[in-house]
Amino acid sequence: MRVLAIESSCDESAAAVLDESGGLLAHELYSQIALHRVYGGVVPELASRDHVRKLLPLVERALAAAHTAPQALAGIAYTAGPGLIGALLTGAALARSLAYAWGLPAVGVHHLEGHLLAPLLEPQPPPFPHVALLVSGGHTQLIEVRGIGRYRILGDTRDDAAGEAFDKTAKLLGLPYPGGPELSRLAAQGTSGAFHFPRPMLDRPGLEFSFSGLKTAVLHALRGRELDACTKADVARAVEEAIVETLTVKAERALEQSGFDTLVVSGGVSANLPLRAALANAAARHGARVYYPRIEFCTDNAAMIAVAGLHRLRAGQHQGLAIEARAQWPLESLTPVGAETHS
């Protein structure tokens, strides 16, 4: 079974071709960073217009790179939500139109399910069941994953996600968009202990997150200070340490409470190397193993959408002719695929 996948939930346009036996045959991605950098963040209308320009050429390139004609496809998967509604509609409209023209089934994929399943692209995929830490610019969640479509939210963020805390702090420091990776690079030059910021909600039990107060603490710490290069690096280091420690402690708690011995970490912030090191050490203390997608599949991409789409199309799940997109879509509402997997 071979599927074409399209991703357009925010500011990346992407297309991929995945074969059930041959693996990932093609993966094309176009980032809109340069387009949005001048505005300091994503402008939804501009993102949608750029998807319109870029998606079809990316699809053509992916099919050519995979040496795949439309007749060889078993279906098309596309990101149906959650995300920017205009951006989602561009990908959904293209996917549904191509599916209609080529006589293929099409399935709308949940963007977060794509992130959760991205590690299945690796040579050694994680087993089910496991705990997943999904951490990105828009989401910070701990999720019990018992199988594809079998998800239970263990802990969610009450306000800002970890990625937002990175980005907003970067903006306070005058770093360019996208701020998170820039702040992480700067943090490597900072001195540990020069600043100390709160570890939100670690002083109470539970698996919930809150990162809005961290940004406020940074704002107060910077007030009246001269932001020279050394100060910026020290603040960046302290912010990264606060976020990493918070995520690590919560992930440890989730492993303890679930009794699982596998942790999957995905989403854009999962590319952060200090976070990976801290989680590896924490997992080792619990006799657990950590799995990640490779760095290029941590951020938004079509390969992860292809994984989720292939499993759902193979199970006979697909939609009719309607073009469907959802700005919000509860992960726990998804239809399971196959039988529940037990430890």
FENSUL-V482594 format. One record per residue. N is the residue number from 1. RES is the residue in three letters. SS is DSSP state (H for helix, E for strand, L for the rest). PHI is phi in radians with two decimals (999 if undefined). OMEGA is omega as a letter, one per 20 degrees, with the letter a starting at -180 (999 if undefined). Layout:
n={N & N}
res={RES & RES}
ss={SS & SS}
phi={PHI & PHI}
omega={OMEGA & OMEGA}
This chain:
n={1 & 2 & 3 & 4 & 5 & 6 & 7 & 8 & 9 & 10 & 11 & 12 & 13 & 14 & 15 & 16 & 17 & 18 & 19 & 20 & 21 & 22 & 23 & 24 & 25 & 26 & 27 & 28 & 29 & 30 & 31 & 32 & 33 & 34 & 35 & 36 & 37 & 38 & 39 & 40 & 41 & 42 & 43 & 44 & 45 & 46 & 47 & 48 & 49 & 50 & 51 & 52 & 53 & 54 & 55 & 56 & 57 & 58 & 59 & 60 & 61 & 62 & 63 & 64 & 65 & 66 & 67 & 68 & 69 & 70 & 71 & 72 & 73 & 74 & 75 & 76 & 77 & 78 & 79 & 80 & 81 & 82 & 83 & 84 & 85 & 86 & 87 & 88 & 89 & 90 & 91 & 92 & 93 & 94 & 95 & 96 & 97 & 98 & 99 & 100 & 101 & 102 & 103 & 104 & 105 & 106 & 107 & 108 & 109 & 110 & 111 & 112 & 113 & 114 & 115 & 116 & 117 & 118 & 119 & 120 & 121 & 122 & 123 & 124 & 125 & 126 & 127 & 128 & 129 & 130 & 131 & 132 & 133 & 134 & 135 & 136 & 137 & 138 & 139 & 140 & 141 & 142 & 143 & 144 & 145 & 146 & 147 & 148 & 149 & 150 & 151 & 152 & 153 & 154 & 155 & 156 & 157 & 158 & 159 & 160 & 161 & 162 & 163 & 164 & 165 & 166 & 167 & 168 & 169 & 170 & 171 & 172 & 173 & 174 & 175 & 176 & 177 & 178 & 179 & 180 & 181 & 182 & 183 & 184 & 185 & 186 & 187 & 188 & 189 & 190 & 191 & 192 & 193 & 194 & 195 & 196 & 197 & 198 & 199 & 200 & 201 & 202 & 203 & 204 & 205 & 206 & 207 & 208 & 209 & 210 & 211 & 212 & 213 & 214 & 215 & 216 & 217 & 218 & 219 & 220 & 221 & 222 & 223 & 224 & 225 & 226 & 227 & 228 & 229 & 230 & 231 & 232 & 233 & 234 & 235 & 236 & 237 & 238 & 239 & 240 & 241 & 242 & 243 & 244 & 245 & 246 & 247 & 248 & 249 & 250 & 251 & 252 & 253 & 254 & 255 & 256 & 257 & 258 & 259 & 260 & 261 & 262 & 263 & 264 & 265 & 266 & 267 & 268 & 269 & 270 & 271 & 272 & 273 & 274 & 275 & 276 & 277 & 278 & 279 & 280 & 281 & 282 & 283 & 284 & 285 & 286 & 287 & 288 & 289 & 290 & 291 & 292 & 293 & 294 & 295 & 296 & 297 & 298 & 299 & 300 & 301 & 302 & 303 & 304 & 305 & 306 & 307 & 308 & 309 & 310 & 311 & 312 & 313 & 314 & 315 & 316 & 317 & 318 & 319 & 320 & 321 & 322 & 323 & 324 & 325 & 326 & 327 & 328 & 329 & 330 & 331 & 332 & 333 & 334 & 335 & 336 & 337 & 338 & 339 & 340 & 341 & 342 & 343}
res={MET & ARG & VAL & LEU & ALA & ILE & GLU & SER & SER & CYS & ASP & GLU & SER & ALA & ALA & ALA & VAL & LEU & ASP & GLU & SER & GLY & GLY & LEU & LEU & ALA & HIS & GLU & LEU & TYR & SER & GLN & ILE & ALA & LEU & HIS & ARG & VAL & TYR & GLY & GLY & VAL & VAL & PRO & GLU & LEU & ALA & SER & ARG & ASP & HIS & VAL & ARG & LYS & LEU & LEU & PRO & LEU & VAL & GLU & ARG & ALA & LEU & ALA & ALA & ALA & HIS & THR & ALA & PRO & GLN & ALA & LEU & ALA & GLY & ILE & ALA & TYR & THR & ALA & GLY & PRO & GLY & LEU & ILE & GLY & ALA & LEU & LEU & THR & GLY & ALA & ALA & LEU & ALA & ARG & SER & LEU & ALA & TYR & ALA & TRP & GLY & LEU & PRO & ALA & VAL & GLY & VAL & HIS & HIS & LEU & GLU & GLY & HIS & LEU & LEU & ALA & PRO & LEU & LEU & GLU & PRO & GLN & PRO & PRO & PRO & PHE & PRO & HIS & VAL & ALA & LEU & LEU & VAL & SER & GLY & GLY & HIS & THR & GLN & LEU & ILE & GLU & VAL & ARG & GLY & ILE & GLY & ARG & TYR & ARG & ILE & LEU & GLY & ASP & THR & ARG & ASP & ASP & ALA & ALA & GLY & GLU & ALA & PHE & ASP & LYS & THR & ALA & LYS & LEU & LEU & GLY & LEU & PRO & TYR & PRO & GLY & GLY & PRO & GLU & LEU & SER & ARG & LEU & ALA & ALA & GLN & GLY & THR & SER & GLY & ALA & PHE & HIS & PHE & PRO & ARG & PRO & MET & LEU & ASP & ARG & PRO & GLY & LEU & GLU & PHE & SER & PHE & SER & GLY & LEU & LYS & THR & ALA & VAL & LEU & HIS & ALA & LEU & ARG & GLY & ARG & GLU & LEU & ASP & ALA & CYS & THR & LYS & ALA & ASP & VAL & ALA & ARG & ALA & VAL & GLU & GLU & ALA & ILE & VAL & GLU & THR & LEU & THR & VAL & LYS & ALA & GLU & ARG & ALA & LEU & GLU & GLN & SER & GLY & PHE & ASP & THR & LEU & VAL & VAL & SER & GLY & GLY & VAL & SER & ALA & ASN & LEU & PRO & LEU & ARG & ALA & ALA & LEU & ALA & ASN & ALA & ALA & ALA & ARG & HIS & GLY & ALA & ARG & VAL & TYR & TYR & PRO & ARG & ILE & GLU & PHE & CYS & THR & ASP & ASN & ALA & ALA & MET & ILE & ALA & VAL & ALA & GLY & LEU & HIS & ARG & LEU & ARG & ALA & GLY & GLN & HIS & GLN & GLY & LEU & ALA & ILE & GLU & ALA & ARG & ALA & GLN & TRP & PRO & LEU & GLU & SER & LEU & THR & PRO & VAL & GLY & ALA & GLU & THR & HIS & SER}
ss={L & E & E & E & E & E & E & L & L & L & L & E & E & E & E & E & E & E & E & L & L & L & E & E & E & E & E & E & E & E & E & L & H & H & H & H & H & L & L & L & L & L & L & H & H & H & H & H & H & H & H & H & H & H & H & H & H & H & H & H & H & H & H & H & H & L & L & L & L & H & H & H & L & L & E & E & E & E & E & E & E & L & L & L & H & H & H & H & H & H & H & H & H & H & H & H & H & H & H & H & H & H & L & L & E & E & E & E & E & E & H & H & H & H & H & H & H & H & H & H & H & L & L & L & L & L & L & L & L & E & E & E & E & E & E & L & L & L & L & E & E & E & E & E & E & E & E & L & L & E & E & E & E & E & E & E & E & L & L & L & L & H & H & H & H & H & H & H & H & H & H & H & L & L & L & L & L & L & H & H & H & H & H & H & H & H & H & L & L & L & L & L & L & L & L & L & L & L & L & L & L & L & L & L & L & L & L & L & E & L & L & H & H & H & H & H & H & H & H & H & H & H & L & L & L & L & L & L & H & H & H & H & H & H & H & H & H & H & H & H & H & H & H & H & H & H & H & H & H & H & H & H & H & H & H & H & H & H & L & L & L & E & E & E & E & E & L & H & H & H & H & L & H & H & H & H & H & H & H & H & H & H & H & H & H & L & L & L & E & E & E & E & L & L & H & H & H & L & L & L & L & H & H & H & H & H & H & H & H & H & H & H & H & H & L & L & L & L & E & L & L & L & L & L & L & E & L & L & L & L & H & H & H & L & L & L & L & L & L & L & L & L & L}
phi={999 & -2.27 & -2.23 & -1.78 & -2.21 & -2.27 & -2.14 & -2.71 & -1.33 & -2.56 & -2.06 & -2.15 & -1.75 & -2.65 & -2.50 & -2.61 & -2.18 & -2.16 & -1.93 & -1.02 & -1.78 & -1.57 & 1.40 & -1.32 & -1.65 & -2.78 & -2.63 & -2.05 & -2.52 & -2.20 & -1.66 & -1.66 & -0.92 & -1.07 & -1.14 & -1.63 & -1.02 & -1.11 & -1.69 & 1.33 & 3.02 & -1.30 & -1.76 & -0.93 & -1.11 & -1.16 & -1.07 & -1.08 & -1.10 & -1.23 & -1.05 & -1.02 & -1.30 & -1.72 & -1.12 & -1.09 & -1.04 & -1.17 & -1.07 & -1.08 & -1.16 & -1.13 & -1.13 & -1.15 & -1.13 & -1.54 & 0.90 & -2.17 & -1.55 & -0.93 & -1.15 & -1.53 & -1.47 & -1.71 & 3.01 & -2.22 & -1.96 & -2.55 & -1.30 & -1.77 & 2.68 & -1.31 & 2.82 & -1.28 & -1.09 & -1.12 & -1.12 & -1.06 & -1.13 & -1.12 & -1.20 & -1.12 & -1.13 & -1.16 & -1.08 & -1.18 & -1.16 & -1.12 & -1.09 & -1.14 & -1.13 & -1.68 & 1.17 & -2.06 & -1.29 & -2.27 & -2.28 & -1.47 & -1.85 & -1.32 & -1.00 & -1.25 & -1.10 & -1.02 & -1.08 & -1.10 & -1.68 & -0.96 & -1.11 & -1.20 & -1.34 & -1.42 & -1.02 & -2.07 & -1.28 & -1.25 & -1.43 & -1.75 & -1.45 & -2.75 & -1.67 & -2.01 & -1.83 & -1.77 & -2.36 & -2.62 & -1.16 & -1.95 & -2.45 & -2.41 & -2.46 & -1.87 & -2.31 & -1.46 & -2.04 & -1.75 & 2.94 & -1.21 & 1.49 & -1.94 & -2.15 & -2.34 & -1.28 & -1.60 & -2.78 & -2.32 & -1.50 & -1.47 & -2.63 & -1.20 & -1.42 & -1.05 & -1.10 & -1.14 & -1.10 & -1.04 & -1.16 & -1.22 & -1.14 & -1.04 & -1.15 & -1.09 & -1.52 & 1.34 & -1.48 & -1.28 & -1.33 & -1.37 & -1.27 & -0.97 & -1.08 & -1.15 & -1.14 & -1.12 & -1.12 & -1.19 & -1.05 & -1.10 & -1.67 & -1.50 & -1.77 & -1.15 & 1.65 & -1.12 & -2.29 & -2.40 & -2.05 & -1.12 & -1.75 & -1.06 & 1.17 & -1.43 & -1.52 & -2.48 & -1.22 & 1.95 & -2.09 & -1.38 & -2.11 & -2.75 & -2.11 & -1.16 & -1.17 & -1.13 & -1.08 & -1.12 & -1.10 & -1.14 & -1.01 & -1.18 & -1.16 & -1.49 & -1.08 & 1.42 & -1.66 & -1.46 & -1.53 & -1.42 & -1.05 & -1.15 & -1.10 & -1.03 & -1.15 & -1.16 & -1.13 & -1.03 & -1.09 & -1.16 & -1.14 & -1.07 & -1.11 & -1.13 & -1.18 & -1.09 & -1.13 & -1.06 & -1.11 & -1.19 & -1.09 & -1.15 & -1.12 & -1.03 & -1.06 & -1.12 & -1.10 & -1.10 & -1.24 & -1.42 & 1.39 & -1.39 & -2.02 & -2.33 & -2.10 & -1.90 & -2.10 & -2.53 & 1.73 & -1.00 & -1.26 & -1.17 & -1.38 & -1.19 & -1.20 & -1.03 & -1.12 & -1.06 & -1.14 & -1.14 & -1.20 & -1.10 & -1.13 & -1.13 & -1.11 & -1.07 & -1.12 & -1.78 & 1.16 & -1.89 & -2.12 & -1.91 & -2.12 & -2.33 & -1.31 & -1.07 & -0.91 & -1.17 & -1.85 & -1.32 & -1.43 & -1.03 & -2.80 & -1.55 & -1.08 & -1.18 & -1.19 & -1.13 & -1.07 & -1.10 & -1.12 & -1.07 & -1.11 & -1.31 & -1.14 & -1.11 & -1.46 & 1.48 & -1.59 & -2.85 & -1.79 & -1.41 & -1.42 & -1.15 & -1.52 & -2.00 & -2.64 & -2.34 & -1.18 & -2.20 & -2.80 & -1.07 & -1.08 & -1.25 & -1.50 & -1.21 & -1.36 & -1.13 & -2.04 & 1.32 & -1.42 & -1.19 & -1.77 & -1.90 & -1.38}
omega={a & a & r & r & a & r & r & a & a & a & r & r & a & r & a & r & a & r & a & a & a & r & a & a & a & a & a & a & r & r & r & a & a & a & a & a & a & a & r & r & a & r & a & a & r & r & a & a & a & r & r & a & a & a & a & r & r & r & a & r & a & r & r & a & r & a & a & r & r & a & a & a & r & r & a & r & r & r & a & r & i & a & r & a & r & r & r & a & r & r & r & a & r & a & a & r & r & r & r & a & a & r & a & r & r & a & r & a & r & a & a & r & r & r & a & a & a & r & r & r & a & r & r & a & r & r & r & i & r & r & r & r & r & a & a & r & a & a & r & a & r & a & r & a & r & r & a & a & a & a & r & a & r & a & a & r & a & a & a & r & a & r & r & r & r & a & a & r & r & r & r & a & r & r & a & r & i & a & a & r & r & r & r & r & r & a & a & a & a & r & r & r & r & r & r & r & a & r & a & r & r & a & r & a & r & a & r & r & r & a & a & a & r & r & r & r & r & r & r & a & a & a & r & a & r & a & r & a & a & r & r & a & a & r & r & r & a & r & r & r & r & a & a & a & r & a & a & a & r & r & r & r & a & r & a & a & a & a & r & r & r & r & r & a & a & a & a & a & r & r & a & a & r & r & r & a & a & a & r & r & r & r & r & r & a & a & a & r & a & r & r & r & r & a & a & r & r & r & a & a & a & r & a & r & r & r & a & a & a & a & a & r & r & r & r & r & r & a & r & a & a & r & a & r & a & r & r & a & a & a & a & r & a & r & r & r & r & a & r & a & a & r & 999}
